Amino acid sequence: LEQPFDELTLTKIPEPVINIVHRDEYDLPTDPKRNVAGVALSALMDAAEVKHGFEVEITKGIKPGSGIGSSAASACGVVVAANELIGGRFSKTELVGLAMEGEMVASGARHADNLAPCIFGGFTLVRSVEPLDIVSISFPPLFATILHPQIEIKTSEARNILPTEISLKKAVVNWSNLGSLVAALANGDHDLMARSLVDQIIEPVRKSLIPLFDEVKAAALEAGALGGGISGSGPAIFMLSRSRGDAEHVETAFTEVYRTSGIEFNTYVSPINASGVRVV
Amino acid sequence: LEQPFDELTLTKIPEPVINIVHRDEYDLPTDPKRNVAGVALSALMDAAEVKHGFEVEITKGIKPGSGIGSSAASACGVVVAANELIGGRFSKTELVGLAMEGEMVASGARHADNLAPCIFGGFTLVRSVEPLDIVSISFPPLFATILHPQIEIKTSEARNILPTEISLKKAVVNWSNLGSLVAALANGDHDLMARSLVDQIIEPVRKSLIPLFDEVKAAALEAGALGGGISGSGPAIFMLSRSRGDAEHVETAFTEVYRTSGIEFNTYVSPINASGVRVV
C-alpha cells in the first residue's frame, strides 16, 4: 500500500548500540531486543559486522495488530535504511531475510508474507522461506480499500483456529484459484482476477473472528470491487478495485455497513505501491 | 505436444448417424455410444441440432492408457473437425465442454485437464469445470520428453490411491509452487520453473505405481531437464527442458534407465504445441 505507512529516521552513532525512540501513540517496547525494528537492525548489524550503532526514530502510521503488516513495515524500514547507510551491501532478498528476524518477535513464526511485498513492492509470492525464494508478479493498475475494525485478534488464536488437515478436493479448488490469480495479475486480466479471488479454506474459518465480515464483503462487491478477503490474519479486510473511483465507492460501502456495528474502525484507499520501502 | 498425435477424417453424410472406423492397431469400440469420439461428436450434433450425420475415420498415434491424453486427443479432434464442417459456430471453450462428454466415457469423470490444452494449445489452467473457465498461460520455448512404460494403470486405482485429506502445511507448499510455476511460465523464467516443478502431494503417492520412477526422474534432471513428473495419472513420465538438445539428452537418460527394467517402453521428444488441434 502507498498508505498508511511508517516513517523511520536512522542516524549512525559511534557507540555499538541501538537506541529506539517511538514518536507515536502506541505503547511499543523500545528495548531493542523486544522491538521488531531493533531485532531486525541487530540482525543486519551482526551480518554486516558493523562497529558503530544506530539511533532509530519511529513514527508508526500503521496501527499494530491490524493484519496489514504493521510489524513488517518497521522491520523492513529499518533494514532498508541501515543498508543505505552502510553502502547498500545487501540484496533485497537478503534484506527480507534480516527483517524476518524482527518479524519473528511480533508473530512468533519465520514468515516473509508481509516483508517481501514491503521490500520488493507490488505483488510478491514467497515460494520458499528456507531458502528464501521470492517471486515478483507483474500486475495491472489496482486500488486497495482497507477496513480496519478496532478489535484485537490474537495471532495465536487466528492460527489455532485453522484446520491442520483439509480435503484434497478443496485444496484443488484453491490451487486452481491461486494459479489463475497469478495468471490474471501477470496478464492484467481484471475479470479473471475477480473470479479467482476466492478462498474456500482459510477465509470461511477466520471470518468468524471478524464481526460483519460477510456483510462487508457483499457490500464491497456490490459497490464494484473485484474481490478481496481477510488481510493477513485479520481483523482488517481488503478489497481490490480496478479504479480509484471504484475503491472509493467500496470505502463508502465499508463505512455504511460498519457504522451500524458499534465497533470503531478506520478505512484507507490506496493504489498498490510498486516500489516498496522508499528512502527519502 | 506436437507429437505423438491422432489423425481424424470427418465426412458429412446425409443420414443422421455416426459411423466410426478405426485405422489403427488398438481394439477400441466403434459403437458411437461407447467410443470417446462418438460420444463427443454426438454431444456436438445435439447442441448444434444438425440434421445430417458424420463418417469418422480415426488413426490413433497416441496409445490409449498412457496418461498423455489419448482419449482427449480423439474427443478434441472430432469436435474441432465437426465444428469446422458446420461453419465454426462453437467457441473454443464450448468445444472443450462438448469434448468433455466424450472424455467422461474414458475417465468416468467430468474434467477438462487434457481437453483444454488440446483445443487451446500451450499451457492452460482449468480454473473451474462448472461453469467452464479456462485460462491460457503464456510460456517460453520448452521441449517435453516423454517416457511411456507399457504397463497398465487403471484410472480408478490411480484415483483411489490418493488421500482424501492432506495437511494444510503441505497444501501451502504446493500452492507456493503452483503459483510460482504460473509466474515462471508467464515471465519465461526457466530457473524459477525448475525450482517450482515440485509436487509433494500427488507424486509421492502415485509414483509407487510406476517402476523406477525415482531413478528415471533423477537421471533426467542429471541430463539437464528443468523438472517434470507423472503425466496425468500415469504411467507416462514427462520432463521439460529449455532446448531440444537438452530434451534429447533426457530421452537418452530415459532409455538407459528403462532398458534395465524388462518393461517395454516408448519415448517421445516434442516442443510444446502452441496452437492445439490443427485442421488440415
HADDOCK unambig.tbl for C-alpha pairs under 7 A between the chains (distance, minus, plus):
assign (segid A and resid 126 and name CA) (segid B and resid 176 and name CA) 6.82 0.50 0.50
assign (segid A and resid 127 and name CA) (segid B and resid 176 and name CA) 4.77 0.50 0.50
assign (segid A and resid 127 and name CA) (segid B and resid 177 and name CA) 6.04 0.50 0.50
assign (segid A and resid 127 and name CA) (segid B and resid 180 and name CA) 6.46 0.50 0.50
assign (segid A and resid 135 and name CA) (segid B and resid 180 and name CA) 6.81 0.50 0.50
assign (segid A and resid 137 and name CA) (segid B and resid 183 and name CA) 6.59 0.50 0.50
assign (segid A and resid 164 and name CA) (segid B and resid 167 and name CA) 5.69 0.50 0.50
assign (segid A and resid 164 and name CA) (segid B and resid 168 and name CA) 5.36 0.50 0.50
assign (segid A and resid 165 and name CA) (segid B and resid 165 and name CA) 6.14 0.50 0.50
assign (segid A and resid 165 and name CA) (segid B and resid 166 and name CA) 5.40 0.50 0.50
assign (segid A and resid 165 and name CA) (segid B and resid 167 and name CA) 4.28 0.50 0.50
assign (segid A and resid 165 and name CA) (segid B and resid 168 and name CA) 5.29 0.50 0.50
assign (segid A and resid 166 and name CA) (segid B and resid 165 and name CA) 5.39 0.50 0.50
assign (segid A and resid 166 and name CA) (segid B and resid 166 and name CA) 5.54 0.50 0.50
assign (segid A and resid 166 and name CA) (segid B and resid 167 and name CA) 6.17 0.50 0.50
assign (segid A and resid 166 and name CA) (segid B and resid 168 and name CA) 5.97 0.50 0.50
assign (segid A and resid 167 and name CA) (segid B and resid 164 and name CA) 5.66 0.50 0.50
assign (segid A and resid 167 and name CA) (segid B and resid 165 and name CA) 4.27 0.50 0.50
assign (segid A and resid 167 and name CA) (segid B and resid 166 and name CA) 6.16 0.50 0.50
assign (segid A and resid 168 and name CA) (segid B and resid 164 and name CA) 5.33 0.50 0.50
assign (segid A and resid 168 and name CA) (segid B and resid 165 and name CA) 5.29 0.50 0.50
assign (segid A and resid 168 and name CA) (segid B and resid 166 and name CA) 5.96 0.50 0.50
assign (segid A and resid 171 and name CA) (segid B and resid 171 and name CA) 6.62 0.50 0.50
assign (segid A and resid 175 and name CA) (segid B and resid 175 and name CA) 5.85 0.50 0.50
assign (segid A and resid 176 and name CA) (segid B and resid 126 and name CA) 6.82 0.50 0.50
assign (segid A and resid 176 and name CA) (segid B and resid 127 and name CA) 4.79 0.50 0.50
assign (segid A and resid 177 and name CA) (segid B and resid 127 and name CA) 6.06 0.50 0.50
assign (segid A and resid 178 and name CA) (segid B and resid 179 and name CA) 6.27 0.50 0.50
assign (segid A and resid 179 and name CA) (segid B and resid 178 and name CA) 6.27 0.50 0.50
assign (segid A and resid 179 and name CA) (segid B and resid 179 and name CA) 5.09 0.50 0.50
assign (segid A and resid 179 and name CA) (segid B and resid 182 and name CA) 6.20 0.50 0.50
assign (segid A and resid 180 and name CA) (segid B and resid 127 and name CA) 6.48 0.50 0.50
assign (segid A and resid 180 and name CA) (segid B and resid 135 and name CA) 6.81 0.50 0.50
assign (segid A and resid 182 and name CA) (segid B and resid 179 and name CA) 6.20 0.50 0.50
assign (segid A and resid 182 and name CA) (segid B and resid 182 and name CA) 6.61 0.50 0.50
assign (segid A and resid 182 and name CA) (segid B and resid 183 and name CA) 6.45 0.50 0.50
assign (segid A and resid 183 and name CA) (segid B and resid 137 and name CA) 6.59 0.50 0.50
assign (segid A and resid 183 and name CA) (segid B and resid 182 and name CA) 6.44 0.50 0.50
assign (segid A and resid 186 and name CA) (segid B and resid 186 and name CA) 6.82 0.50 0.50
